[in-house]
């Protein structure tokens, strides 16, 4: 069952799926299948960088932790949000994925460190919730997510 939790500096949500952590970990790394189809770069290796785009909006990430089946951390090293008051607002925030397998079930905790206090906070939290609890969940459980086409 999906859960939400908002703290002062961190936005978190989680999902629980009846598949092994390895399958979940692999699905998270397939960003173009659950978040946006417009992905450039390597999303599957420590210290690699990748860019995601939604039209003119983009974010550049560096993978700073990559512990198979357990944890992934993406550091936003640059961002461009032309619709926002601060167009580089996501820069220096972090996306943290933590996986815990118990039996045949895996819990995924998603956190965006630094998001809650940003201008886009509430809107971005709602959007993240949809991508994690719907699109990523569908990719893991049904084999097909609902990524944004970059429109």
C-alpha positions as MATLAB code, in Angstrom:
seq = 'XXXXXXXXXXXXXXXXXXXXXXXXXXXXXXXXXXXXXXXXXXXXXXXXXXXXXXXXXXXXXXXXXXXXXXXXXXXXXXXXXXXXXXXXXXXXXXXXXXXXXXXXXXXXXXXXXXXXXXXXXXXXXXXXXXXXXXXXXXXXXXXXXXXXXXX';
ca = [
       0.000    0.000    0.000;
       1.488    3.417   -0.943;
       2.409    5.846    1.834;
       3.410    9.520    1.927;
       5.495   11.419    4.464;
       6.556   15.062    4.298;
       9.180   16.442    6.651;
      10.727   19.900    6.724;
      13.577   19.253    4.265;
      12.688   15.864    2.841;
       9.869   14.469    0.791;
       9.371   10.719    1.047;
       6.945    8.189   -0.303;
       7.087    4.426   -0.485;
       5.665    1.438   -2.253;
       5.629   -2.243   -1.416;
       5.723   -4.817   -4.189;
       5.670   -8.597   -4.239;
       8.854   -9.002   -6.282;
      12.525   -9.455   -5.347;
      14.691   -6.393   -4.663;
      16.832   -7.133   -7.722;
      13.889   -6.687  -10.068;
      12.867   -3.466   -8.303;
      16.412   -2.089   -8.430;
      16.595   -2.795  -12.163;
      13.235   -1.089  -12.768;
      14.314    2.085  -10.917;
      17.388    2.287  -13.166;
      15.196    2.117  -16.282;
      14.225    5.777  -15.839;
      12.895    6.120  -19.405;
      10.281    3.440  -18.687;
       8.633    5.110  -15.663;
       9.651    8.809  -15.477;
      10.376   10.364  -18.861;
      11.267    8.878  -22.217;
      13.740   11.734  -22.826;
      16.795   10.410  -20.948;
      20.396   10.876  -22.033;
      23.367    9.179  -20.362;
      24.012    6.194  -18.111;
      21.426    5.503  -15.373;
      22.989    2.255  -14.152;
      26.520    2.865  -12.814;
      28.225    4.627   -9.909;
      29.566    8.110  -10.784;
      27.800    8.139  -14.144;
      25.708   11.135  -15.191;
      22.378   11.358  -16.939;
      19.985   14.097  -17.990;
      16.206   13.901  -18.041;
      14.070   16.332  -20.028;
      10.459   17.434  -20.026;
      10.306   19.843  -22.957;
      12.581   22.775  -22.027;
      12.870   21.632  -18.396;
      15.892   19.449  -17.607;
      17.829   18.005  -14.671;
      21.376   16.617  -14.700;
      22.122   13.870  -12.162;
      25.272   12.112  -10.943;
      24.882    8.692   -9.356;
      26.747    9.046   -6.035;
      25.704    5.731   -4.456;
      24.913    2.502   -6.265;
      24.553   -0.487   -3.948;
      22.839   -3.252   -5.940;
      19.415   -4.267   -4.632;
      19.759   -1.883   -1.665;
      20.382    1.815   -2.396;
      20.787    4.391   -5.160;
      21.503    8.103   -4.712;
      21.210   10.679   -7.479;
      22.721   14.123   -6.857;
      21.205   16.914   -8.961;
      24.333   18.657  -10.278;
      22.452   21.108  -12.482;
      18.853   21.890  -13.364;
      16.798   24.200  -15.530;
      13.169   24.809  -14.606;
      12.059   27.730  -16.825;
       8.524   27.713  -15.336;
       9.810   28.213  -11.776;
      10.806   31.354   -9.858;
      14.276   29.879   -9.268;
      15.192   28.148  -12.523;
      18.021   26.151  -10.880;
      16.062   25.261   -7.759;
      16.646   21.490   -7.868;
      20.444   21.855   -8.093;
      22.217   20.262   -5.082;
      19.156   18.307   -3.975;
      19.363   14.510   -3.760;
      17.127   11.633   -4.765;
      17.566    8.614   -2.487;
      16.184    5.142   -3.201;
      16.294    2.604   -0.355;
      15.150   -0.980   -0.886;
      14.388   -3.560    1.776;
      13.389   -7.092    0.900;
      11.501   -9.268    3.353;
      10.533  -12.659    2.041;
       8.995  -12.206   -1.420;
       8.151   -8.553   -0.771;
      10.268   -5.446   -1.363;
       9.653   -2.008    0.128;
      10.966    0.976   -1.803;
      11.478    4.214    0.098;
      11.921    7.211   -2.186;
      13.216   10.483   -0.712;
      13.948   13.803   -2.371;
      16.236   15.561    0.111;
      15.842   19.328   -0.066;
      12.584   19.353   -2.033;
      10.100   20.270    0.695;
      11.341   23.840    1.209;
      11.597   24.718   -2.497;
       9.151   26.935   -4.402;
       7.991   23.948   -6.433;
       7.716   21.832   -3.271;
       4.015   20.989   -3.137;
       3.613   20.638   -6.888;
       6.776   18.543   -7.236;
       5.773   16.335   -4.283;
       2.431   15.573   -5.929;
       4.135   14.799   -9.232;
       6.729   12.535   -7.576;
       3.959   10.673   -5.764;
       2.307    9.899   -9.081;
       5.504    8.719  -10.743;
       6.517    6.492   -7.807;
       3.164    5.129   -6.675;
       1.643    4.761  -10.131;
       4.171    4.646  -12.985;
       7.086    2.921  -11.223;
       4.681    0.638   -9.349;
       3.077   -0.362  -12.681;
       6.466   -0.955  -14.299;
       7.476   -3.268  -11.458;
       4.171   -5.121  -11.087;
       2.802   -5.107  -14.654;
       5.909   -4.634  -16.813;
       4.909   -1.251  -18.271;
       5.136    2.176  -16.644;
       3.601    5.480  -17.739;
       6.535    7.788  -18.455;
       5.984   11.366  -19.552;
       6.740   11.784  -23.242;
       8.762   14.952  -22.582;
       5.862   17.175  -23.647;
];
